[in-house]
């Protein structure tokens, strides 16, 4: 960062230490443990999973037990645990570490018999911030002026956009925020907006959430959304690519992320993966971390031992928790942009609302969020007839089941349509509201045939949605394919990419389905439209992938 506000000054220590510390696969000094051969499985949120994985490898070398860390979005883990954790959810974890305790609150609200007790200690902290490209923050008066949600609303509701602050070349104010049902930063940002709308410094009530004034404020903020998402990595990765092309100011004006993610981005490492740290230059236009003046919520990264864990696993879990909270491991956390678990932050920290209020916030948000125009495009080429081992079903059958379930995740104001494609494409359901039953029926009727006309179909789908695009909606194509372009008479990839363009109002979210899917090309298509590509080359995870894709809307 070139400059920092007083509210962001605490990041300086973390950045300096981060420049000196490298995570290595050597045993770190830590507390003593009880020797064990038990295995411990931890489901952790994405921003810290790789750090935990490396610490777990060192811990296991001490003979304290075998610790395995798997990455799982906090919202997805909540749904799986509340549902009793079925076989489709994967191997059952013994410990859950979401990004924030708010997820534990929601779990108890939705499932009174949930296997989570009280007293789930923090292993590291990071507050939610509004991250803005430095020149944009300066145009709003940063660092001298304290900024917050009110400033976001003012810009979002202004018909002038950035021209109001002397920069018409920056266009409209564009906000990036993840889906609060999946992502901690999205959940915390949504709660923060409701608190800011009320002007309260204390606890929210269900009456506050339901008030007309609050709803107008939140809807005004949501109107500026570019799209939602299951992870902030999509926004930050797209922003870095725009920065590489000297177009950082044209993609997004602000994005709600955890403070740790601002540190990652400014190292040129938007994914936060320690393995890729140093592989990319720092961005030309850095982000600044704005702690909202109305207050912010804290991602406290709780460590919850689930009640179904055996006594032996609980013993390993206790030893690993002590190891994570020891000074050596805390230095690793702070060296990668986190705060220590016991650090007192000077920023104004808001409390997580009561369970029924938090549920009311999510219900209200679902009514106020920005609606979408989405065309679902599904590959029905001959290769989709292939069977998937250990399932007794074809690739198409699995995709059909997942797509039908995903239809229910769209809101009542969303307009959704359906195409199928192989050599050519078929317009099956027009993009409209109230088509859910028709969508499911047409998905059921899909049958495999022909080759894969990927490029022609992708461009035709974008042109189709482009005609229906509106400034007050998220306009997108969701394209699933299990192959690569096989039609020789089609347009080239270069022609397709030129026809898409980064400034296009339509974003293409691609799903690479099955082992033969052309993931690299699909990623290029999504990146060109500043969207995201999803890897479902293991057909068995297509249900989860569809859920993550629909989280963008």
Phi and psi in degrees as a GROMACS rama.xvg file:
@    title "Ramachandran Plot"
@    xaxis  label "Phi"
@    yaxis  label "Psi"
@TYPE xy
-86.0298  -37.1693  UNK-2
-137.924  157.505  UNK-3
-140.211  143.82  UNK-4
-78.3624  166.416  UNK-5
-60.5524  -37.2189  UNK-6
-67.57  -19.8848  UNK-7
-103.856  6.22304  UNK-8
-64.1153  -27.0511  UNK-9
-66.388  -15.8469  UNK-10
-70.2359  -23.18  UNK-11
-57.1474  -45.1835  UNK-12
-60.0977  -43.7053  UNK-13
-62.1916  -38.0918  UNK-14
-68.8025  -42.6219  UNK-15
-63.3671  -46.6507  UNK-16
-63.5582  -38.4038  UNK-17
-61.0522  -31.0432  UNK-18
-71.1013  -19.0326  UNK-19
-103.459  -20.2011  UNK-20
-103.474  132.789  UNK-21
-122.792  131.882  UNK-22
-74.11  124.91  UNK-23
-124.24  158.214  UNK-24
-88.6043  62.5016  UNK-25
-124.285  156.429  UNK-26
-69.5187  122.432  UNK-27
-85.4622  148.415  UNK-28
-63.8171  142.81  UNK-29
-169.152  -177.948  UNK-30
-66.8933  161.904  UNK-31
-70.0461  157.475  UNK-32
-137.123  165.774  UNK-33
-88.9871  121.669  UNK-34
-53.2974  137.309  UNK-35
-154.269  150.466  UNK-36
-107.879  5.05857  UNK-37
-70.561  148.49  UNK-38
-100.914  140.598  UNK-39
-122.547  132.09  UNK-40
-115.365  128.05  UNK-41
-119.551  128.414  UNK-42
-96.7592  116.72  UNK-43
-125.177  149.88  UNK-44
-66.5519  154.547  UNK-45
-64.2762  -34.7215  UNK-46
-69.2123  -16.266  UNK-47
-123.194  -3.37517  UNK-48
-59.6687  -42.1157  UNK-49
-69.4743  -37.6876  UNK-50
-61.461  -44.8614  UNK-51
-62.8134  -37.3926  UNK-52
-61.4739  -42.7354  UNK-53
-69.2313  -40.1521  UNK-54
-65.7774  -36.8538  UNK-55
-64.2268  -37.4312  UNK-56
-63.1962  -42.1759  UNK-57
-66.9878  -41.7915  UNK-58
-60.8364  -42.1816  UNK-59
-64.0895  -30.236  UNK-60
-65.7261  -19.1154  UNK-61
-79.9967  -4.77208  UNK-62
80.0096  18.6131  UNK-63
-86.3096  -6.10586  UNK-64
131.207  156.868  UNK-65
-92.1758  115.78  UNK-66
-108.692  123.751  UNK-67
-113.846  130.754  UNK-68
-113.326  125.653  UNK-69
-115.625  144.966  UNK-70
-86.514  129.961  UNK-71
-151.347  127.469  UNK-72
-58.1812  142.717  UNK-73
-59.5231  -42.6533  UNK-74
-66.4717  -38.9884  UNK-75
-66.4741  -39.9841  UNK-76
-65.4298  -39.9433  UNK-77
-57.2123  -48.5884  UNK-78
-60.9949  -41.329  UNK-79
-66.9095  -43.7782  UNK-80
-68.8414  -42.4249  UNK-81
-62.4083  -30.2077  UNK-82
-87.686  5.63652  UNK-83
89.53  1.85526  UNK-84
59.6532  86.1724  UNK-85
-82.0431  171.698  UNK-86
-60.4126  -32.6062  UNK-87
-66.2069  -18.5998  UNK-88
-82.8922  -3.44762  UNK-89
94.4198  -171.216  UNK-90
-64.4965  137.498  UNK-91
-74.8162  131.27  UNK-92
-80.8567  161.018  UNK-93
-99.7662  -24.7399  UNK-94
-131.923  138.775  UNK-95
-117.237  125.92  UNK-96
-124.383  83.3186  UNK-97
-70.4592  176.066  UNK-98
-74.2557  -26.3653  UNK-99
-147.431  155.808  UNK-100
-68.9056  -16.0247  UNK-101
-56.1632  -32.5444  UNK-102
-68.2173  -34.6624  UNK-103
-67.215  -37.6968  UNK-104
-61.0719  -46.8874  UNK-105
-63.2312  -39.3912  UNK-106
-61.7742  -44.4418  UNK-107
-65.9346  -33.4789  UNK-108
-67.87  -40.8805  UNK-109
-87.6635  -22.5897  UNK-110
-142.351  89.0872  UNK-111
-56.389  -24.5446  UNK-112
-95.6922  17.1346  UNK-113
-57.383  144.59  UNK-114
-81.1246  45.8611  UNK-115
-128.407  125.667  UNK-116
-92.429  -170.137  UNK-117
-89.5458  169.53  UNK-118
68.9224  59.4293  UNK-119
-102.483  99.7734  UNK-120
-68.748  153.969  UNK-121
-79.0625  146.331  UNK-122
-109.381  -15.9953  UNK-123
-172.166  161.219  UNK-124
-128.765  153.53  UNK-125
-160.547  126.825  UNK-126
-82.9483  156.434  UNK-127
-72.2341  139.144  UNK-128
-134.285  161.667  UNK-129
-95.3567  111.476  UNK-130
-91.4516  129.11  UNK-131
-132.32  143.93  UNK-132
-54.595  136.149  UNK-133
-51.889  -45.5413  UNK-134
-62.2012  -33.6709  UNK-135
-69.0021  -41.9764  UNK-136
-62.4498  -40.913  UNK-137
-64.4199  -35.0252  UNK-138
-64.4246  -24.6735  UNK-139
-91.0308  0.912154  UNK-140
105.534  0.78227  UNK-141
-68.9977  143.024  UNK-142
-94.0527  -5.51117  UNK-143
-66.5819  -34.4628  UNK-144
-100.687  133.317  UNK-145
-73.6516  133.9  UNK-146
-117.588  162.591  UNK-147
-169.263  -161.016  UNK-148
-63.0627  -32.8696  UNK-149
-60.5658  -38.5447  UNK-150
-67.7661  -36.5898  UNK-151
-63.417  -45.0396  UNK-152
-62.6472  -42.1181  UNK-153
-58.7145  -44.017  UNK-154
-72.464  -39.5666  UNK-155
-64.3811  -35.4257  UNK-156
-91.3291  -5.56905  UNK-157
-81.9964  127.393  UNK-158
-69.0553  -15.4147  UNK-159
-82.4746  -22.9039  UNK-160
62.4719  -140.094  UNK-161
-71.6197  -13.0459  UNK-162
-60.5956  -26.9516  UNK-163
-61.8409  -24.6779  UNK-164
-114.404  24.693  UNK-165
83.7016  14.195  UNK-166
-133.649  69.7946  UNK-167
-61.8196  -23.2008  UNK-168
-68.082  -15.4079  UNK-169
-85.9878  -9.41749  UNK-170
73.1832  -148.113  UNK-171
-73.7362  159.99  UNK-172
-77.1402  127.484  UNK-173
-123.933  123.124  UNK-174
-109.957  137.518  UNK-175
-108.649  128.842  UNK-176
-150.008  134.377  UNK-177
-77.7259  165.308  UNK-178
-69.8172  123.88  UNK-179
-68.1022  -13.5095  UNK-180
-82.775  -8.23221  UNK-181
-122.858  -37.0967  UNK-182
-117.95  139.535  UNK-183
-65.0499  -42.3711  UNK-184
-63.0112  -36.6597  UNK-185
-67.5402  -42.5125  UNK-186
-61.8605  -48.6665  UNK-187
-65.6724  -38.8756  UNK-188
-65.1049  -37.5567  UNK-189
-67.262  -44.6445  UNK-190
-61.03  -43.2937  UNK-191
-59.5363  -39.3662  UNK-192
-66.5153  -39.6345  UNK-193
-65.9628  -40.8175  UNK-194
-63.3485  -45.422  UNK-195
-61.1458  -35.9297  UNK-196
-64.6061  -33.2643  UNK-197
-83.8804  -21.9553  UNK-198
74.5099  12.4854  UNK-199
-84.1438  154.735  UNK-200
-111.266  -6.54512  UNK-201
-104.505  -151.624  UNK-202
-76.6942  141.675  UNK-203
-73.9501  151.722  UNK-204
-122.334  164.929  UNK-205
-62.976  -30.3428  UNK-206
-66.3815  -39.766  UNK-207
-59.7769  -44.3252  UNK-208
-63.0709  -36.6754  UNK-209
-85.3248  -8.24462  UNK-210
-66.693  147.52  UNK-211
-62.6231  -37.9109  UNK-212
-63.2251  -44.086  UNK-213
-62.658  -45.2406  UNK-214
-63.7528  -38.5877  UNK-215
-64.3761  -42.0446  UNK-216
-61.3295  -51.6575  UNK-217
-63.4342  -42.367  UNK-218
-63.4124  -34.487  UNK-219
-64.1887  -40.9387  UNK-220
-64.7064  -46.1887  UNK-221
-63.9764  -26.0246  UNK-222
-61.7699  -25.8541  UNK-223
-89.2054  2.87964  UNK-224
-64.6573  135.124  UNK-225
-74.7122  -56.11  UNK-226
-165.863  170.513  UNK-227
-93.3912  -150.769  UNK-228
163.351  166.504  UNK-229
-90.6051  -12.1649  UNK-230
-153.61  147.192  UNK-231
-72.3294  -12.9606  UNK-232
-60.9411  -31.1573  UNK-233
-60.2885  -49.6412  UNK-234
-63.1239  -46.7719  UNK-235
-69.8906  -37.5569  UNK-236
-67.0421  -42.4077  UNK-237
-64.3521  -37.6591  UNK-238
-64.8824  -40.6008  UNK-239
-66.1498  -37.6768  UNK-240
-64.4034  -38.9525  UNK-241
-65.0031  -38.3112  UNK-242
-63.3317  -39.371  UNK-243
-60.1475  -31.5369  UNK-244
-94.1382  14.7426  UNK-245
57.5738  36.885  UNK-246
-131.831  30.4587  UNK-247
-59.9546  -33.6095  UNK-248
-78.0516  -9.18376  UNK-249
-94.8527  -10.7061  UNK-250
-90.8861  -55.8776  UNK-251
-149.519  145.224  UNK-252
-93.4587  -31.0766  UNK-253
-160.34  153.095  UNK-254
-144.171  134.702  UNK-255
-86.0936  116.49  UNK-256
-141.468  171.555  UNK-257
-79.3646  149.171  UNK-258
-52.9915  -37.7681  UNK-259
-58.6126  -34.8302  UNK-260
-70.7192  -28.2911  UNK-261
-66.0725  -42.4225  UNK-262
-60.3006  -46.3042  UNK-263
-58.2994  -49.0846  UNK-264
-59.1417  -43.4027  UNK-265
-72.2294  -9.04701  UNK-266
-90.5831  -0.371154  UNK-267
78.6352  23.9674  UNK-268
-131.568  68.1713  UNK-269
-62.6302  -23.2649  UNK-270
-77.6882  -18.56  UNK-271
76.6221  6.25553  UNK-272
-75.7365  119.128  UNK-273
-56.4928  -27.7701  UNK-274
-67.1626  -24.9706  UNK-275
-102.84  1.564  UNK-276
-63.1318  126.587  UNK-277
92.7393  -3.88005  UNK-278
-84.0105  -14.6165  UNK-279
-130.233  143.681  UNK-280
-62.0907  156.581  UNK-281
-65.5833  148.467  UNK-282
-63.6545  148.297  UNK-283
-68.0053  -35.818  UNK-284
-111.668  103.133  UNK-285
-75.3436  163.628  UNK-286
-94.1863  149.135  UNK-287
-113.217  148.123  UNK-288
-98.5598  112.449  UNK-289
-102.996  117.774  UNK-290
-85.1891  112.073  UNK-291
-51.5236  131.319  UNK-292
-62.2013  -25.2672  UNK-293
-75.3671  -11.8505  UNK-294
116.981  160.084  UNK-295
-140.314  165.949  UNK-296
-102.452  159.309  UNK-297
-110.834  131.626  UNK-298
-87.6863  106.209  UNK-299
-99.7554  1.02231  UNK-300
46.8013  66.5635  UNK-301
-70.2645  159.051  UNK-302
-119.439  99.9152  UNK-303
-107.947  112.912  UNK-304
-81.1464  120.941  UNK-305
-77.5347  145.052  UNK-306
-63.8805  -21.7403  UNK-307
-81.0361  -4.56599  UNK-308
-67.9125  140.459  UNK-309
-71.9673  167.937  UNK-310
-60.6445  -40.3936  UNK-311
-64.5071  -41.3864  UNK-312
-68.0977  -35.5883  UNK-313
-63.4974  -36.8065  UNK-314
-65.0438  -43.2956  UNK-315
-64.4652  -40.8443  UNK-316
-60.8656  -41.2333  UNK-317
-65.0428  -42.0937  UNK-318
-65.769  -39.9081  UNK-319
-69.3312  -35.6813  UNK-320
-61.1585  -45.65  UNK-321
-61.2055  -38.3099  UNK-322
-63.0654  -44.7175  UNK-323
-65.0643  -31.5761  UNK-324
-89.6126  -1.53753  UNK-325
-72.2841  154.918  UNK-326
-53.3528  -40.5862  UNK-327
-62.9781  -43.7978  UNK-328
-73.7817  -33.2157  UNK-329
-64.4728  -32.8073  UNK-330
-66.5799  -32.9946  UNK-331
-66.1213  -44.4626  UNK-332
-59.0946  -49.3731  UNK-333
-68.1438  -27.6535  UNK-334
-70.0414  -9.95164  UNK-335
-121.301  29.9277  UNK-336
92.3885  -4.67022  UNK-337
-80.3781  167.723  UNK-338
-102.368  155.584  UNK-339
-61.6451  152.944  UNK-340
-62.7475  -26.0393  UNK-341
-106.516  13.671  UNK-342
-79.1715  137.81  UNK-343
-90.7857  118.479  UNK-344
-87.0673  142.962  UNK-345
-84.023  -18.6776  UNK-346
-66.008  152.279  UNK-347
-71.1252  117.491  UNK-348
-104.741  125.232  UNK-349
-87.3142  150.189  UNK-350
-87.3701  148.132  UNK-351
-63.3838  130.209  UNK-352
-61.2857  163.762  UNK-353
-60.2289  153.549  UNK-354
-50.7624  -47.4777  UNK-355
-68.9675  -28.2643  UNK-356
-72.9041  -40.8025  UNK-357
-62.6259  -39.9802  UNK-358
-64.2793  -39.011  UNK-359
-64.9465  -36.5397  UNK-360
-60.397  -47.3548  UNK-361
-66.8717  -37.3208  UNK-362
-65.4619  -43.6535  UNK-363
-64.598  -44.0336  UNK-364
-59.4503  -40.0276  UNK-365
-60.2631  -27.9858  UNK-366
-81.9191  -25.4337  UNK-367
-104.437  -13.1561  UNK-368
-62.737  163.663  UNK-369
-69.2851  127.706  UNK-370
-75.4349  171.344  UNK-371
-129.645  149.586  UNK-372
-108.824  111.31  UNK-373
-130.024  131.626  UNK-374
-109.177  116.709  UNK-375
-86.1299  126.963  UNK-376
-122.641  114.848  UNK-377
-115.689  131.442  UNK-378
-71.5108  126.909  UNK-379
-123.993  27.9972  UNK-380
-64.8558  166.014  UNK-381
-55.938  -31.5885  UNK-382
-66.1438  -18.0516  UNK-383
-71.1265  -9.55573  UNK-384
-80.2143  -13.7564  UNK-385
-60.758  143.914  UNK-386
-82.2562  151.902  UNK-387
-103.084  123.391  UNK-388
-56.5123  144.692  UNK-389
66.9783  10.1668  UNK-390
-116.955  -25.9506  UNK-391
70.4243  17.0131  UNK-392
-132.682  158.522  UNK-393
-83.2457  165.751  UNK-394
-58.5623  -41.8483  UNK-395
-64.4291  -40.8545  UNK-396
-62.2971  -42.3032  UNK-397
-64.1782  -42.8698  UNK-398
-65.2605  -38.7059  UNK-399
-61.0417  -46.3681  UNK-400
-62.203  -42.5829  UNK-401
-66.6117  -41.8952  UNK-402
-65.2657  -39.1728  UNK-403
-64.781  -39.0648  UNK-404
-67.3626  -38.9953  UNK-405
-65.5105  -28.7074  UNK-406
-55.649  -35.8956  UNK-407
-69.5481  -14.193  UNK-408
-82.4829  -13.0867  UNK-409
-74.6679  149.97  UNK-410
-84.4579  166.933  UNK-411
-65.4923  -22.0743  UNK-412
-92.8534  -6.22783  UNK-413
-73.7054  143.341  UNK-414
-108.27  120.267  UNK-415
-128.97  137.324  UNK-416
-130.004  175.325  UNK-417
-141.072  131.516  UNK-418
-120.495  152.232  UNK-419
-115.552  157.364  UNK-420
-151.16  148.941  UNK-421
-141.231  -106.034  UNK-422
-66.2512  -41.1442  UNK-423
-124.147  -167.061  UNK-424
-127.773  154.977  UNK-425
-122.47  128.716  UNK-426
-84.7133  104.89  UNK-427
-96.6379  -42.8705  UNK-428
-135.806  126.355  UNK-429
-67.9072  154.545  UNK-430
-71.0327  109.769  UNK-431
-162.823  166.224  UNK-432
-83.1291  163.862  UNK-433
67.788  25.7033  UNK-434
-108.986  15.8072  UNK-435
-60.6281  -47.692  UNK-436
-65.0181  -38.6056  UNK-437
-65.5323  -40.2739  UNK-438
-59.4571  -48.4286  UNK-439
-62.7441  -39.3915  UNK-440
-65.6706  -42.4953  UNK-441
-70.3232  -36.1247  UNK-442
-61.3262  -39.9081  UNK-443
-61.9694  -30.5716  UNK-444
-84.2301  -4.99369  UNK-445
-62.6675  136.899  UNK-446
-135.321  141.563  UNK-447
-73.5178  139.058  UNK-448
-170.892  150.091  UNK-449
77.6883  -173.144  UNK-450
-97.1087  -173.476  UNK-451
-107.485  106.675  UNK-452
-95.5899  67.8429  UNK-453
-64.9972  -52.3868  UNK-454
-65.818  -48.1111  UNK-455
-60.5525  -42.1658  UNK-456
-67.5106  -42.8001  UNK-457
-59.7878  -45.1889  UNK-458
-67.7787  -41.7507  UNK-459
-62.9738  -38.2471  UNK-460
-65.2143  -43.201  UNK-461
-63.0399  -44.2312  UNK-462
-62.1752  -36.579  UNK-463
-64.397  -47.563  UNK-464
-70.4198  -33.5998  UNK-465
-57.0069  -36.8547  UNK-466
-67.2627  -25.951  UNK-467
-102.365  1.50948  UNK-468
-65.0502  142.327  UNK-469
-132.711  151.217  UNK-470
-69.9746  -20.695  UNK-471
-98.9924  18.2215  UNK-472
-134.405  161.511  UNK-473
-89.3633  118.592  UNK-474
-106.194  120.698  UNK-475
-153.942  159.999  UNK-476
-118.447  133.813  UNK-477
-109.615  112.906  UNK-478
-117.725  119.672  UNK-479
-109.242  129.874  UNK-480
-146.357  148.541  UNK-481
-105.716  9.24391  UNK-482
-142.425  -147.36  UNK-483
-135.816  169.523  UNK-484
-62.4358  123.693  UNK-485
-119.749  3.33643  UNK-486
-96.6016  111.708  UNK-487
-66.7308  -29.5266  UNK-488
-86.2231  8.59936  UNK-489
-81.4827  172.145  UNK-490
-65.995  163.316  UNK-491
-84.1545  167.243  UNK-492
-62.1127  -40.572  UNK-493
-60.0498  -42.1045  UNK-494
-64.2649  -38.6898  UNK-495
-62.1188  -48.517  UNK-496
-64.0282  -37.5185  UNK-497
-64.8281  -34.746  UNK-498
-73.5241  -19.384  UNK-499
-85.0836  -73.9589  UNK-500
80.3273  139.968  UNK-501
-66.3497  -26.7767  UNK-502
-87.1959  0.445977  UNK-503
-64.8542  141.403  UNK-504
-73.7181  -5.10232  UNK-505
-107.66  127.445  UNK-506
-104.006  141.963  UNK-507
-112.198  110.569  UNK-508
-96.354  115.718  UNK-509
-104.674  150.563  UNK-510
-124.092  115.724  UNK-511
-85.2493  110.096  UNK-512
-113.301  119.104  UNK-513
89.4341  161.897  UNK-514
-63.9358  -25.9183  UNK-515
-92.6883  2.06652  UNK-516
-66.0425  142.874  UNK-517
-86.5861  78.3921  UNK-518
-60.1205  -41.0153  UNK-519
-61.0783  -45.2094  UNK-520
-67.2244  -41.1879  UNK-521
-64.1292  -37.5751  UNK-522
-63.5622  -39.9483  UNK-523
-62.7236  -41.87  UNK-524
-61.5897  -47.1397  UNK-525
-65.8475  -43.2961  UNK-526
-63.8561  -35.5891  UNK-527
-62.8437  -32.9152  UNK-528
-98.0567  10.3913  UNK-529
55.2123  50.1533  UNK-530
-120.408  -149.176  UNK-531
-139.601  150.094  UNK-532
-111.322  143.957  UNK-533
-120.51  136.771  UNK-534
-98.6561  105.395  UNK-535
-122.02  43.5379  UNK-536
-67.1685  -18.6266  UNK-537
-90.4215  105.196  UNK-538
-58.6269  -21.4472  UNK-539
-67.6635  -14.8684  UNK-540
-104.141  11.4375  UNK-541
-62.3574  -31.4507  UNK-542
-62.689  -46.4146  UNK-543
-64.7804  -39.8389  UNK-544
-63.4398  -43.4253  UNK-545
-60.4329  -40.1784  UNK-546
-60.9879  -42.6507  UNK-547
-66.1763  -38.7523  UNK-548
-64.207  -45.5326  UNK-549
-67.7526  -18.2319  UNK-550
-64.4571  -13.2532  UNK-551
-74.8867  -7.67234  UNK-552
